[in-house]
Amino acid sequence: MAVRVVYLGPARDWAGVHDERVPVDAPVRLAELAARLCVGHPKLGDARKSLRFAINGRFADESEMVEPGDEVGVIPPVSGGADADFAALQHEAIDVSAVRGHVQSAGACGGIVVFEGVTRREVHPRHGSLVRLSYEAYAEMAVSEMQRLIATVRQRWTVERVALVHRVGNVGIGETSVVVAVGAGHRGPAFEACRWLIDALKRDVPIWKEEVWDDGASSWSDPAKHGG
């Protein structure tokens, strides 16, 4: 039995491999697995305090248990430094105030812009009311692309902190599916970068949206027919 460990961005260089299978005979705490990885890859150990981890495509607390067969992502900080910007996929509800608070904690923000995408009510002429949306992501690539978008923002605008969080799985009516938060010294860059980020995320990040209707029918959303 084993856990697949995937190293993203600079973590790939620190580990010297793209991914590897780590033998585990039973569930293991994420913190213990992280310690093993750092012993095996000393350069990874040098960056230990800045690393975050994901289990099966969602950010995870190091107190959580990793099961045999799980996939663990090793995620270094994106451009902007340790504990600054972040990009995440998660199954659980997004705490919008926490995302905004993280951006605000940069301290030098004169303007913070938060975009929140919410599942709206719709009625299909044949299938009735929309019940929920279901999001599916190619998790490893999606997080990597979200990090790339943040890096692009930092090249194009002067910003203090950026956060991108997207739900996967079922998202009911009125629930939040995505949050983009940008903090900058002035409102102009914050507005511009936030608008660019949500547009680029919907265009470039491998996340798909399935619409589930009242009569049980479902259909994949056509991005060419929807503006959001």
C-alpha positions as CSV (number, residue, x, y, z in Angstrom):
1,M,0.0,0.0,0.0
2,A,1.2,3.5,-0.8
3,V,0.4,7.2,-1.0
4,R,1.1,9.1,-4.2
5,V,2.9,12.3,-3.5
6,V,2.9,15.1,-6.2
7,Y,5.4,18.0,-6.0
8,L,4.2,21.2,-7.5
9,G,6.2,24.2,-8.8
10,P,9.5,24.8,-6.9
11,A,8.8,21.8,-4.7
12,R,9.5,19.6,-7.7
13,D,13.0,20.9,-7.9
14,W,13.6,20.6,-4.2
15,A,12.5,17.0,-4.2
16,G,14.2,16.2,-7.5
17,V,11.1,14.3,-8.8
18,H,7.6,15.2,-10.1
19,D,5.9,12.6,-8.0
20,E,6.6,9.4,-6.1
21,R,4.8,6.6,-4.3
22,V,5.5,6.5,-0.6
23,P,4.8,3.2,1.2
24,V,2.3,3.3,4.1
25,D,0.9,0.3,5.8
26,A,-1.9,2.1,7.6
27,P,-3.4,5.6,7.8
28,V,-0.8,8.2,8.8
29,R,-1.1,11.7,10.0
30,L,-0.2,14.3,7.4
31,A,2.4,16.0,9.6
32,E,4.2,12.6,10.0
33,L,4.2,12.0,6.3
34,A,5.5,15.5,5.7
35,A,8.4,14.9,8.1
36,R,9.3,11.7,6.2
37,L,9.3,13.6,2.9
38,C,11.6,16.3,4.3
39,V,14.0,13.7,5.7
40,G,14.1,12.0,2.3
41,H,14.5,15.3,0.4
42,P,16.7,17.7,2.5
43,K,16.1,20.7,0.2
44,L,12.4,20.2,0.8
45,G,13.1,20.3,4.5
46,D,14.8,23.6,4.2
47,A,11.5,25.1,2.9
48,R,9.4,23.1,5.4
49,K,7.8,26.2,7.2
50,S,6.5,27.6,3.9
51,L,4.9,24.4,2.6
52,R,1.2,23.6,2.4
53,F,-0.3,20.2,1.6
54,A,-3.4,19.0,-0.2
55,I,-5.1,15.6,0.1
56,N,-7.0,14.5,-3.0
57,G,-7.2,18.0,-4.4
58,R,-8.1,20.0,-1.3
59,F,-5.9,21.9,1.2
60,A,-5.6,19.9,4.3
61,D,-4.6,20.6,7.9
62,E,-1.5,18.6,9.0
63,S,-3.5,17.0,11.8
64,E,-5.6,15.1,9.2
65,M,-5.1,11.5,8.4
66,V,-3.8,10.3,5.0
67,E,-5.2,6.9,3.8
68,P,-3.4,4.4,1.6
69,G,-4.3,5.2,-2.0
70,D,-4.7,9.0,-1.3
71,E,-2.9,11.6,-3.4
72,V,-0.9,14.3,-1.4
73,G,0.1,17.5,-3.1
74,V,3.2,19.4,-1.8
75,I,2.5,23.0,-2.4
76,P,5.1,25.8,-2.1
77,P,4.2,29.4,-1.7
78,V,3.4,31.2,-5.0
79,S,5.0,34.4,-6.0
80,G,4.7,36.9,-3.2
81,G,6.4,34.9,-0.5
82,A,5.6,32.4,2.2
83,D,2.1,32.6,3.7
84,A,1.1,35.4,1.3
85,D,-0.8,34.4,-1.8
86,F,-2.6,31.2,-2.1
87,A,-4.7,29.1,-4.5
88,A,-7.0,26.3,-3.3
89,L,-9.6,23.8,-4.3
90,Q,-11.9,22.5,-1.6
91,H,-15.1,20.4,-1.2
92,E,-16.3,22.2,1.9
93,A,-18.1,25.6,2.0
94,I,-15.8,28.6,1.4
95,D,-15.4,30.9,4.3
96,V,-15.5,34.2,2.3
97,S,-14.7,36.4,5.4
98,A,-11.6,34.2,6.1
99,V,-10.3,34.6,2.5
100,R,-10.9,38.4,2.7
101,G,-9.2,38.5,6.1
102,H,-6.1,36.7,4.8
103,V,-5.7,39.3,2.1
104,Q,-6.4,42.2,4.5
105,S,-3.8,40.9,6.9
106,A,-1.1,42.0,4.5
107,G,-1.4,45.3,6.2
108,A,-0.5,47.6,3.3
109,C,-3.7,47.2,1.3
110,G,-5.5,50.5,0.6
111,G,-8.1,48.7,-1.5
112,I,-9.4,45.1,-1.4
113,V,-11.7,43.7,-4.1
114,V,-13.5,40.4,-3.5
115,F,-15.4,38.6,-6.3
116,E,-17.8,35.9,-5.0
117,G,-19.4,33.5,-7.6
118,V,-22.7,32.2,-6.3
119,T,-25.1,29.5,-7.7
120,R,-28.1,31.4,-9.0
121,R,-31.7,30.2,-9.5
122,E,-32.5,29.1,-13.1
123,V,-35.4,27.4,-14.8
124,H,-35.0,25.1,-17.8
125,P,-38.0,25.0,-20.2
126,R,-38.0,21.1,-20.1
127,H,-36.2,20.1,-16.9
128,G,-37.6,22.6,-14.4
129,S,-35.6,24.4,-11.7
130,L,-31.9,24.1,-11.2
131,V,-31.2,22.1,-8.1
132,R,-27.4,22.5,-7.8
133,L,-24.1,22.8,-9.7
134,S,-21.5,20.1,-9.5
135,Y,-17.9,21.1,-10.2
136,E,-15.2,18.7,-11.3
137,A,-11.5,19.6,-11.6
138,Y,-8.3,18.1,-12.8
139,A,-7.0,19.0,-9.4
140,E,-3.2,18.9,-9.8
141,M,-3.2,20.9,-13.0
142,A,-6.0,23.3,-11.7
143,V,-4.0,24.4,-8.6
144,S,-0.9,24.8,-10.7
145,E,-2.7,26.9,-13.2
146,M,-4.3,29.0,-10.4
147,Q,-0.8,29.7,-9.1
148,R,0.4,30.6,-12.6
149,L,-2.4,33.2,-12.8
150,I,-1.4,34.7,-9.5
151,A,2.2,35.0,-10.7
152,T,0.9,36.7,-13.9
153,V,-1.0,39.2,-11.8
154,R,2.1,40.1,-9.9
155,Q,3.9,40.7,-13.2
156,R,1.2,43.0,-14.5
157,W,0.0,44.9,-11.4
158,T,1.4,46.1,-8.1
159,V,-0.6,44.1,-5.5
160,E,-0.1,43.2,-1.9
161,R,-1.8,39.8,-1.6
162,V,-4.0,37.5,-3.8
163,A,-6.2,34.6,-3.0
164,L,-8.1,32.2,-5.2
165,V,-10.4,29.5,-3.8
166,H,-12.8,27.3,-5.9
167,R,-15.2,24.6,-4.7
168,V,-15.4,21.2,-6.2
169,G,-18.3,18.8,-5.8
170,N,-21.9,19.9,-5.3
171,V,-22.7,23.5,-4.7
172,G,-26.4,24.3,-4.0
173,I,-28.5,27.4,-4.8
174,G,-27.2,30.5,-3.1
175,E,-23.9,28.8,-2.1
176,T,-20.5,30.2,-3.1
177,S,-18.5,28.4,-5.8
178,V,-15.5,30.6,-6.2
179,V,-13.8,33.5,-4.4
180,V,-11.2,35.8,-5.9
181,A,-9.7,38.4,-3.5
182,V,-7.0,41.0,-4.4
183,G,-5.5,43.5,-2.1
184,A,-3.4,46.4,-3.4
185,G,-2.2,49.8,-2.3
186,H,-4.8,51.5,-4.4
187,R,-8.3,50.5,-5.7
188,G,-7.4,50.6,-9.4
189,P,-5.0,47.6,-9.5
190,A,-7.2,45.7,-7.1
191,F,-10.3,46.1,-9.4
192,E,-8.3,45.4,-12.6
193,A,-6.5,42.3,-11.3
194,C,-9.6,40.8,-9.7
195,R,-11.6,41.1,-12.9
196,W,-8.7,39.7,-15.0
197,L,-8.3,36.8,-12.5
198,I,-11.9,35.6,-12.6
199,D,-12.0,35.8,-16.4
200,A,-8.7,34.0,-16.8
201,L,-9.7,31.3,-14.2
202,K,-12.9,30.5,-16.1
203,R,-11.0,30.4,-19.4
204,D,-7.8,28.6,-18.5
205,V,-8.2,26.5,-15.3
206,P,-9.4,22.9,-15.9
207,I,-12.6,23.0,-13.8
208,W,-16.0,21.9,-15.3
209,K,-19.5,22.7,-14.3
210,E,-22.4,20.3,-14.5
211,E,-26.0,21.6,-14.0
212,V,-28.4,19.3,-12.2
213,W,-32.1,19.9,-12.7
214,D,-35.3,19.2,-10.8
215,D,-36.4,16.3,-12.9
216,G,-33.0,14.5,-12.5
217,A,-31.6,15.6,-15.8
218,S,-28.1,17.0,-15.9
219,S,-25.9,18.7,-18.5
220,W,-22.4,20.1,-18.7
221,S,-22.4,23.9,-18.9
222,D,-21.3,25.3,-22.2
223,P,-18.8,28.1,-21.5
224,A,-19.6,29.7,-24.9
225,K,-23.2,30.3,-23.7
226,H,-22.6,31.5,-20.2
227,G,-20.9,34.6,-18.9
228,G,-20.6,33.4,-15.3
